[in-house]
Amino acid sequence: MTDTARGEEVHDFIIQHLAGPGIKPRIDRHAVHRDMLLQIVASGPALTLINEAAAGLVVAGIAFRPIKGEEITYCAVRSPTNDNPAARKLISLAQALAKLASASN
């Protein structure tokens, strides 16, 4: 797993789902980007959590598996003076997806 702000959240998720009586997963932290992290996983007996956008990647030695029924939240910060069209579209998409998720619950 990467050594970022999400590190503790991911650590807790892994422990919650993989630990059990007599089983304590060994968790290594690496200050690397996604591509390097995937190479680490491909080179040995390891796993990581990665966002759904990466599931379309083809990496030798990697099998992507969905985690059903789980949701990890994300956030974004931008300046209110930023009138970037791509940022507007991203925020609109996020708001629409949040409304759909709220309606389905």
C-alpha positions, 0 to 999 in steps of 0.5 A: 500500500502507498504511504499517503494520507489514505494509508491508515484507512487502507490499513484498517480496511485490510486488517478488518477484512483479512485478520482473524484468530492466528492470522495477522497480515503483514502490511508494508508501506511504500512511498511509490506511485500506482505503477510501481506499487503494481510492479511490487505486487506482481513480483511477489506474494502481495496484494493492494487496494486500488481504485476501480479506474485501474481495473482496466489496466493490463499488468503481467502477474496481476489479477484485479478482483472487485470488492463487492459491497464496500465503498471508500470515500474520496474528496476533492478541493479546489479554489472557488475562483477556478473556472476550469471546465474539466474541474466543473465537469468533474464536480458535476459528475461527482454530485450526480453520482452522490445523488444516485448513491443517496437515492439507492440507499 
